Amino acid sequence: MKYANIFKTGLLFTVLTLILMGIGYFVGGSNAVLPFFLISLVMNLMGYWFSSKIALTMARARPLQPAEAPYLESQTRELADRMGIPVPALYVSDDPQPNAFATGRNPKNGVVCVTRGLLNLLTEEEVRGVLAHELGHIKSRDVLLSTLAAVMAGAISYLAHMGFYFGNDDHEGHSSGNFLMVILAPIAALLIQMAISRSREYSADEAAARATKQPMALGNALMKIESYAHQLPVSANPALSSLYIQNPFKGGKMLEWFSTHPPTEKRVARLKSLEV
């Protein structure tokens, strides 16, 4: 698993570099390819070292104060000890929609972020299940890959739109080329996020079930989160959708094909069938 994630991370850096060089060509022709290549190198380095801080900033998260949820720190410490990983830092986002995600370069730098909506909606038992799921991601070391994908997806979409507004129209075909990049670059960013296997969610669900010995605590949490995703306005950053325990952006069957998460009903069915 460790070496597979290293390979995927290297592949992610390569894809980002090629996409940014392509954006550079459409924005300023062949003369812009080298500058955008250098930009990609800087982004790769920043993504590796600061991706978790960038993701937390994108989520408008802040360190959780113990008085805000007294049970959360003790539960996190207990679960981390049980799963054999360092205790992660806890952050909270004031987003009213219930959700959570994990980030960090490695288990030593692990961070779990929960939303205010999650703390308000779920029982302590259900929050424990969600915490265990996020700790499962940290233990499997897939948080770096997923965080990088989220940060890079946001960067690619932003640069594509910048290219549309500030591209050089004097270069033959640039007007149509820039428009094409605005359409294609976000799709490429989505494909990067989709490169994160859906199986990681099943693995984290199973890790949570075995750590808590209560599979349906997480199952009930997932069903509640799914239900409220249809009722509350979404204030989350779209680039972070692959990080969350549940995708906050909902659509029809067509969009489910492009989802970074397995369907909730399948996740709950798997949890029900686990013997812990």
N, C-alpha and C positions, 0 to 999 in steps of 0.2 A: 504493500500500500504506500509506504514512504517513497519508494523509488518511482512508483507510478505517478505520484503527485509531483515529484521533482520533474519528471518528463513532461507532464501536462503544464507545469508552470513555465518551463522553457519554451514549449510550443505556444503558450499564450503570449509570451514576450515576442516571439517571432511573428505571430499573426498581427499583434498590435503594430509592430514596426512596419510590416508590409502595408497595412491599412493606412497608417499615417503617411507613408511615402506616396501612396496612391492619392490621398487627399491633397498632399503637397503638389503633385503633378497637376491635378485638376484646378487647384487654386492659382498656381503661378508657373506652370509649365515645368520643363526639365530643370530650370535653374532653382526651383523650390524643393526639389527632391532631397538634396543634401541637407538643407536646413531642417526639413521635417524628419529626416533620419536622425539628426542630432537631437531634435525635440523628443523623438521616440526613446532614445537612449536615456535622456534625463527622466522621462516619464517612467521608464522601466525601473530605474534606480529608486526614484521617489515612491513608485508603487510598491516595491519590495520592502523598503524601510518604513514607509509612512502610510501604507494602505489602511491600516486599522484606524489611525487618527483621521484620515480623510473620510472614511466611512462613517465614523462617529460624528464628524462635523456635518456630513451630508444628512445624517439622521437627526441633527440638532439635539444631540445627546449630551448629558452632563453626568459627572460622578454621582451615584446614588448615595444619599445620606442615610445612615443607619436608622434614624428616626422615621424615615418615610415608609419603610417596610421592615420592621425589626426582625421578622422571621427569615427574611431573604438571605442575609449574610450567613446565618447559622446553617440554613439548609444548603446553601452553596458550598460551604466549607465541608459539611458532612458528606455531600455527594462527591465532591472532588477527592476527598480522602478515600472514599469507597471505590472510586474509579481509577485511583492511582495517578492523579495529575495535580499540578500546582493549583492553588485556589485562584481563580480568575478575578480580575477587577470587575465591579458591577457598575453599570451605567443605566440611566433612565432617559427616555425621550417622552416629552409631554404629548405625543401623538395620542388622540383619544381612541384610535382603532387598536384593538388588542393584537400584539405581535411581539416577536423577540428575534434576536440574531446573535451569533457569536462571531468574533473576529480575533485577529492576532497573528503574528508571524509564526509563532510556535506555542506549545503549551505553556512555556514560561512567561509568554507575553499575552496570554489569553484574556479576552474581555467578553463578558455577556451583557448585552443591552436589552432591557425590557421596556415596553411602552407603558405609559400611565394607564391606557385603556386596558392592558393586560392585568395590571394589579387591581384595577377597579372591578373587572368582570369575573375573574376566575377565583375559585376557592384556593386556599393555601395548598391543598393536595394537588390541584391541577397545575398551579404555578410550579410546584416541585417537579411535576412531570415535564413541564416545559424546560425548566432549568437543566434537568438531567439530559434532555434531548440536545440542548446547546452544548453541554459538557461532552456529550458523545461526539459532536463535531470537533471539538478541541482535541479530544483524545485521539481521534483518527487522523488528525493533522490535515484536514481538508479545508480549514478555515482560510488559510493563506490563499489558496487557489480561488475559492469563492469570493473572497474580498477583492482580490486583484481583478477578477472578472467584472465585479460590480463597478469598481472605480474606473476601469478602462472603458467599460460600456458608456459610462457617463462622459468620460473625456472624449471618446470618439464622436458621440452625438453632438457634443458642444462644438468640437472643432469642425464638424461637417456643416453645422449651421453658420459658424463664423465664416467658413469658406464660401457659403452661398451669398452672404451679405458683403463680403470684402474681396471676393475673387476679382481677377483681372479680366474684364470683358473684352479687352483688346485682343487677347489670344484667341485664335480661331477655335470656335466650338466651346468656349468656356462657359457661356451663359447656360447652355444645355448641360454641359458637363457638371457645373456646380449644382444645378438642380438635381441631376442624377445622384450626386454624392449625398445630398441632403436626404434622398430616399434610401440609397443603398448603404450608407455608413451606419445608420441606426440598425438596419437589418443585420449588418455584419456584427455590430455590438451585441445584438440579441443572440446571434449564433455563438458568440464567445460565451455568453452566459449559459446557453444550452449545452455547451461542451461539458459543463459540470453535470455528471451523471445523476439522474433521478435516484439511483440506488443509494446515494449518500444519505438521502432522507430516510429511507427504509432502515439503513444501518444505524443511524442516530436514534430512530424510534426504538429499535430493538435494544440498543445500549441503555436507553432511558428505562425501558420496561424491566430490564434485568437489574438495574441499579436501584430502582424504587420498589420492585416487586409488585407494582400496581400498574399494569399496562393500560387499564382503562382510565386512569387519572390523566394520562397524556391523551388517550383517545377522546375523552370528554372535552378536554381543553381544545383539541383540534376541531371538534364539531362546533363548539361555541365560537371559536375564532372565525371559522368558515361562515357561520350564520351572521355574525356581526359585520363581516366584510361586505355583505350586501346591504347593510342598513346605515352604515356611517360613511361620511365623505372621506375620501382618501387624501391624506396630506403627506404621505411617504414619497420619497424620491424614487421615481420609476427605475433608476439604475440599480437600486438596492433590492429589487424584487426577489432576486435569486438568493439573497442572504437570509431573508426572513423565514421563520418556521412555517409560515403559510403565505402564499403569494397574495398581497393585498389588492392586486388588480384583477378584476374578474371580467370574464367575457363569455362568449358562446363556445360551442363545441370546436369551432375553427381555432380559437385562441388556445384551447386546451392542448391542441397538438404542439404548440410552441411553448408550453408552460415548462418552467424549470422544476416544478414540483409534481409529484404523483397526485392523482385525485384523492381527496380526503377520505372518501368512502373506502378506497382500497387500503389506505394507511390504517384506518380504524379496523377494518376486517383482519388485517395482518396482526394488529395488536391483540385483538380478541382471540386469535388462534395461538398466540405464544404461550408456552408453558414455562413459567418462571417460579 
